Amino acid sequence: MTSKLLRCLSALVLATLCLAAHAAPGASQTAWRLLDYIAVDYPEAVSNGEVVNEFEYAEMLEFSTSAGELIGELEPTPAREGVLEQVLGLRAAIEARQDPARVGALARQAAAALLAAYPMPLAPASTPDLERGAHLYQQLCASCHGATGGGDGPASVGLDPPAIDFTDAGRARERSVFALYQVIEQGLEGTSMASYAGLPEDDRWALSFHVGQYAFPEAEVERGQALWEADPVLRARFPDLAALTQVTPAALAAEMGGADAGALTAFLRRHPDAVA
């Protein structure tokens, strides 16, 4: 084998290893995603102290266990033990089939503690290119999720579980842009949702902002813009893109009412440049 060929093979192996390292999410990112899914999906599993969907409930138990195992793999610090304790409390609440509001709050608290203990990138380095996001969606996502995000693309037929309907307002209210980014980067085990970690980071953020628009109609943008421009306290609520990517519409609704939160979300997810 010639030295030139050996060099080529070595370069190929190195590139493959680098790509794999880039594509593999860290344990903290994966644990955060699992906690977020518990917060969003637990109401589909339990209602009034009873299991209403055995598959979803089993998934909640599995996700809480996996999150704890992943956190246990992280660098040992006093903060890690605190996060683990919160996840164990979450697992106990799921086993006790506690109220969805309680379990959701515990999952959010554990996810926030995880972010504080093991920081990770929370926002794009610059304003996302939303035209690029729209193009990527039609190219990569519309076949399953539908041209307008309704989960009704031609490739969605027969999928189990079905493709997510991004226009589902109830579910969308519980998802931040950061949460959407994590799923786009990591994919979702047990579903047809593949990882897009191979996309450039800017493209993943652009796609996340685009997907996050579907449940918040264009017709609400003008009112959301008026709220934004009229209220300096509201603008101070979002000093940077990280504040925007982290907030859920449900959290905003608790601060300013559901209708106004929906309108503001419709505006800011289409115009993140207003924050940047």
N, C-alpha and C positions, 0 to 999 in steps of 0.2 A: 504494500500500500504506500503510495507516494506521500511525501510530507505535505504537499498541497492538499491532498484529499483528507489527510488527518486533521489539518487545520480547519478545513471546511466542516468536518464532522464535529470537531470540538466546538466550533462556533455554533453549530446547530443545536448541540446538546445544551450549551450554555444559554442560548436564546430560549429553548424549551423550558429549562429550569426557571429562568427569570419570568417567563410568561406564567408558569404555574404558580410561582410565588406571588405574582401580582394578582392572579385570579382568585387565589384562596383567601377568603375573608378571615380575619383574626377571630379568635374565640370570643372576645368581648363583643365584636360586631354581631356575630351569630347569636350570642346569648341575648343581646339587646333586641334583635329581630324577633326571637321567640317570645320574649316578654311582651313586646308590642302586639304580637298576634294574640296572645292570651287576653290582653286588654280589649282588643277589638272583637274577638270571636267567641269569648266565653258566654255572652248572652244567647248564642245559638245552641249552647250545650245544656244550660241549666236555667230553669225558671221556677220560682216559688219553691225552691229547695228540692226540686225534682229534676232528674236527668230527662231532657226532652229529645236529645240526639246522642245516641250511644257512641257513634263514631267521633263526633266533635268532642264529647267529654273525654274519651280515651286520648284524643289528641292533646287536650288541655293538660292531662296528667303527664303525657309523654313530653310535651314542651317544657313544663315546669321542671321535670326531672333533668332533661337535657340541658336546660339553662344552668341549673345548679352544677352539673358535671363540667360544663364548659368554664364556668367561673372558677371552679376548683382547679382548673389547669392554669389559671392566670398567675402572674408573679405574686407570691405571697406577701401581703401587706395587712396592716390592721384594717384598712378600708375594705379589703376583700372579704374579711370575716363578717363585717357588717352587712355587705351586700348578700353574702351567702345566707345570713340569718334572715334577711328580708325575703329571699327566694324560698327558704324553707317555710316561712310563714304563709307565703302565697300558696305553696303546695298544700299546706294543711287546710287553707281556706277552700281550695278546689276540692279536696277530699271530703270536706264537710258540706260541700254543695252550697256555699254561702251565696248571698245575693250578688248578682252581676255588678252592681255599682261598687260594692265592697271589693270584690276580686279585681275589677278594673283599676280601682284606686291603688290597691296593693301592687299590681303589676306595673303601673306607671311609676310608683314610688321606687320600686326596685330598679326599673330601667334608668330613672334619673340618677339614682345612687351609683349605678354602674358607670354611667357617663362621667360622673364627677370623679370616680375612683380611677377610671381608665379612659382618659380623653381620646376622642377620635375626631376626624374632620367632620364638621357639622354643616358646612355650606360650601358652595363653589367659591373659587378664588376670585371670580369676576361674574358680572351679570350673565346669566345663562342666555343662550341664543334660542329663543322660543320657536323661531322658524325652523331651525335645525331639529328641535325636539318634535315638531309636528311632522317633519319629513321622516324622521327615524321611526315615529310611531306607525305611520302608514307602511313603512318598509318592513318593520320587524314585528309589530304587535297586532295590527288590524286584522290579520288573518284569523286570529283567535278571539281577540277582544272586541272586534267590530270596528267599522270605519269611524263611528262616533262614540266608541267606548262602552257600548251596551252589553258586551260579553256575547255577542251574537255573530261573530265572524264565521265564515264557512268552515274553518278548521276546528271550530269549537264543538261541532256535532259529535256526540258520543264521549266527550271528555268527562272523566270522573276523577276528582271533582271538576265541576264546570269552570270555564274561564270566568274570572272576576268581572262583574259588571261595574265599571268605574262610574256609572251614572247613579248608582245606588246611594242616595243622599245619607241614609242612616249610617251606612258603613263609612262613607267618605268623611263624615264629620269627625270620626275617630282617628283618621290617618293624617299624619304630618307629611310634608314633602320629604323630610328626612327618612321617614318610614318607607315611603315609596322608593326612595333611592336605595335603601338597604336591600329590598327585595329585587330590584333591578340588578344590583351588583351581585347578589348571592344566589338568586333563584329561590325556589321553594321545594324542599324535599317532598316526595309523595305526590307531586302534581306535574303538569306539563310545563310549568314555568321554569325555563332554563335561566342560568346565570348569564348576564351580559357584562361580566367583568372584563372581557376583551375589548369593550368599547372604551375610548378615551374618557377620562373622568368628566370632562366638560360635557360630553355627549350624554352621559348617564344623568347628570344634573338637569340638562335641558329636557330630557325625556321625562324625568320625574315631575318637573313643573308642568309639562304638557298634560301628563296623565292626571295630575291633580286638579285640572280645570273642569273635567267633564261633569261633575256633579254640581257645579256652580255656574249657572248659565251666563252667557254673554250679555243677556238682557239686564243683568244685575250690575254690570261693570260700571255704568255711569253713576249709579247711586253709591257704589262703593268708593268711587273716586271722589265724589262730593263729600262723603264722610271723612275720607283721608285728608282732603285739602282744608276742611273746615276745623279740624281738631288737632292742635299742636300736641296735646297730651297723648292722643292716639299715635301720632307720628313718633313721639318719643318712646312709645311701646316697642317700636321696631328700629333700634339704632343700627342694625346691620342685617345682612342676609341670614346669619345664623339664627337670629330671633324669628325670622320669617319661616325658615325651614323647620324649626323645632315646634312651632305652635300647631295645635290641632284646632279645626273649626269649633269643636265642642268646647274646648277651653276658652276660645274667644267668645262663644255664646254665653258662657257663664259670666263673662265680664261685661258684655254689651248687649246681650239679647240675641236670639237666634237669627232674626231677619237681618239685622245689621251685620252680624258676623258672617252670614252667607254672602252678603253683598261685598263686604270688605275682602273676603277670601277670593271671590270672583275677580275683583280688581287686582289684588296684589299677586295672585298666581299668574295673571296675564301680563302684569307690569312690575316685575321685581326690580326694575330699574328705578322705580319710585323710592324703594328702600336704599338701594345701592348708591 
